[in-house]
Amino acid sequence: MFLLIAAGLTTILLFKSKLLRNKDSVSLRERLPVSDILIRMKIIELCKDLSPIFYKYNLPIREFVSADFILSQGKQYGINIQSEAYMFANVDMTEWGIMVALNDSSKVIQLVDRFRKNTQILDSSTNNTRILYFKEKNVSFCYEKKYALLYSGNHLKKRLGRIRGAVKGEIAGAWKRFFQEPKYGSGTFVAYSEGAFLEPWGVNRILLSSQNDSTEMHLSGLFKTTEAHGIQFRDNSLGLPLSKSDSKAIELHLDSTFIHQKFIQKLTSNLHAYGKKIGFPTSLFLKSWDGNLSFREGGTVHSIEKIVVTEFDENFNPKETVRQQKISVPGYSVMMGVNPSVKSLLTALYTKGILRNEENKLRFLYAPLLTMKMEKSRCRFSSSSVFPDLVPSSDNFVRWTIKNQPCTIELKEYGSDYFHIDMHLPSKMLVKELQKLDRKKK
């Protein structure tokens, strides 16, 4: 009997020990919950990227994001800073979580204690998991032996159930596809999504990779479409000259066949919704457009306007005289490749009052008075009395000034069901957002 009891206890202990070993050996990647947006961060490399920005603009937090400081803090509190950190969030950011690996969970409580003096912390820990709620910040901090989770949202129990119930060798499908993307390895900050919010735009997943320096944030984006998009670049095209004074610019040179693709039709359904707000005839525009578009706004140009003045003759009788005077107006110039359907488009624009005649010129909504010039396969508008010469152009990009900061999006390359874009944003935009968050805290 004694031998049977001993054998039974030994079996139970061995089985329990095996379960514990399996639990401890589950990797951080295998625990990750899924949401609309998934993010991978290389913490040390990201700090190295951001430090020049913070020092350039003399931000107060610059000393606390240096790689050396972050490494020392990780060592002090048992956090594995040199490994990757992961974030999941829904599209409106009402729920998000950040997960990091731990080297020594016994040290983590020292980090929590640093906040106790200034923040009320509610403890709902279980036997195996520390669960601490920071009431003032409305976030929860949870950790076990090998991981820690910083969480904000209303589904903590569900998320912890997924994290704690993870199985060795099994990574959630969306994360697995994320890690398998060829572009996954580049960039210190990489975001991925295959959320349902992409479907109305004809896209089934996107991946954005970020690299930064002291002057610019560079985002490289991969967009996978649900079906063949049909986008093809045109060579040997013409466009308007680009100058530094242009605060807004659009340059597109696409083969017109893309307009008939299912992907574009799905995409333009959203454009129709926006166009309806001002009564813009989107269908007629797409029907008459041949894929070439060049637009510039910025600076000032010289123009001529007619004015009527009252003068008096030698007998002091008033008479009206028409004169011409030189004026400076905001610079606007548009070149659009068109086909014969453009006549119907112009008629619709006149009918809806979007385009109207004034002083022998045209006014488009609130733009300055424009001169129109019709050519064989082009329709041109300019706020100047002289049309700029067209130059060779095959690039496809949008440059837009947002809060006095120039931002550029370039369509770089494509395949049958994907395309790449590059985005260039001034680092000052990130600085302003951080300063805004800092003011809210105060």
DASUL-V713942 format. One record per pair of residues at least 24 apart in sequence whose C-alpha atoms are under 8 Angstrom apart, sorted by the first residue. I is the first residue (numbers start at 1). J is the second residue. If there is no record, write none. Layout:
i-><I I>
j-><J J>
This chain:
i-><22 23 23 24 24 25 26 26 26 26 27 28 28 28 28 28 29 30 30 30 30 30 30 30 31 31 31 31 31 31 31 32 32 32 32 32 32 32 33 33 33 33 33 34 34 34 34 35 35 35 35 36 36 36 36 36 36 36 36 37 37 37 37 37 37 37 37 37 38 38 38 38 38 38 38 38 39 39 39 39 39 39 39 40 40 40 40 40 40 40 41 41 41 41 41 41 42 42 42 42 42 42 43 43 43 43 43 43 44 44 44 44 45 46 46 49 49 49 50 50 50 52 52 53 53 53 53 53 54 56 57 76 77 77 77 77 77 77 78 78 78 78 78 78 78 79 79 79 79 91 94 94 95 95 95 95 96 96 96 97 97 97 97 98 98 98 99 99 99 99 100 100 100 101 101 101 102 102 102 102 103 104 104 105 105 105 105 105 183 183 184 187 200 200 200 201 201 201 202 202 202 202 202 202 212 213 214 215 215 215 216 216 216 216 216 217 217 217 217 218 218 218 218 219 219 219 220 220 220 220 221 221 221 221 222 222 222 222 223 223 223 224 224 224 225 225 225 226 226 227 227 227 228 228 228 228 228 228 229 229 229 229 229 229 229 229 230 230 230 230 230 231 231 231 231 232 232 233 234 235 236 236 236 237 237 237 237 238 238 238 238 238 239 239 239 239 239 239 239 240 240 240 240 240 240 240 240 240 240 241 241 241 241 242 245 245 246 246 246 246 247 247 247 247 247 247 247 247 248 248 248 248 248 248 248 248 249 249 249 249 249 249 249 250 250 250 250 250 250 250 250 251 251 251 251 251 251 251 251 252 252 252 252 252 252 252 252 253 253 253 253 253 253 254 254 255 255 256 256 256 259 279 280 280 280 281 281 281 284 284 284 284 285 285 287 288 288 288 288 288 288 289 289 289 289 289 290 290 290 291 292 292 292 292 293 293 293 293 294 294 294 295 295 295 295 296 296 296 296 297 297 297 297 298 298 298 299 299 300 300 300 300 301 301 301 301 301 301 302 302 302 302 302 302 303 303 303 303 303 303 304 306 329 329 329 330 330 331 331 331 332 332 332 332 332 332 332 333 333 333 333 334 334 334 335 335 335 335 336 336 336 337 337 337 338 338 338 339 405>
j-><168 167 168 145 146 168 166 167 168 169 168 99 100 101 146 147 171 166 167 168 169 170 171 172 162 163 164 165 166 167 171 86 99 162 163 171 172 175 88 159 162 163 172 88 172 174 175 88 89 90 195 88 89 90 91 193 194 195 196 88 89 90 91 191 192 193 194 195 86 87 88 89 175 191 192 193 86 87 88 189 190 191 192 84 85 86 87 189 190 191 84 85 86 188 189 190 82 83 84 85 188 189 81 82 83 84 85 188 70 71 81 82 188 188 189 211 212 213 212 213 214 213 214 213 214 215 427 431 431 214 431 107 104 107 108 109 110 111 102 103 104 105 106 107 108 103 104 105 108 197 152 153 151 152 153 154 151 152 153 149 150 151 152 149 150 151 147 148 149 150 147 148 149 146 147 148 145 146 147 148 146 145 146 143 144 145 146 147 207 209 209 211 266 267 270 266 267 270 226 227 263 264 266 267 427 427 427 426 427 428 424 425 426 427 428 424 425 426 427 422 423 424 425 422 423 424 420 421 422 423 420 421 422 423 418 419 420 421 418 419 420 417 418 419 263 417 418 263 417 262 263 417 261 262 263 416 417 418 258 261 262 263 264 416 417 418 257 258 261 263 416 255 257 258 414 258 414 394 394 394 392 393 394 292 392 393 394 390 391 392 393 394 293 294 335 390 391 392 393 294 295 296 333 334 335 388 389 390 391 388 389 390 391 296 298 299 296 297 298 299 296 297 298 299 399 400 401 406 295 296 297 298 398 399 400 401 294 295 296 297 398 399 400 293 294 295 296 396 397 398 399 292 293 294 295 395 396 397 398 291 292 293 294 394 395 396 397 291 292 293 394 395 396 291 292 290 291 289 290 291 286 352 349 352 354 345 348 349 341 342 344 345 342 345 341 338 339 340 341 342 345 336 337 338 339 342 337 338 339 337 335 336 337 338 334 335 336 337 334 335 336 332 333 334 335 331 332 333 334 330 331 332 333 330 331 332 330 331 328 329 330 331 328 329 330 331 383 384 326 327 328 329 384 385 327 328 329 383 384 385 385 359 368 383 384 368 383 382 383 384 367 368 370 381 382 383 384 380 381 382 383 380 381 382 378 379 380 381 378 379 380 377 378 379 377 378 379 377 429>
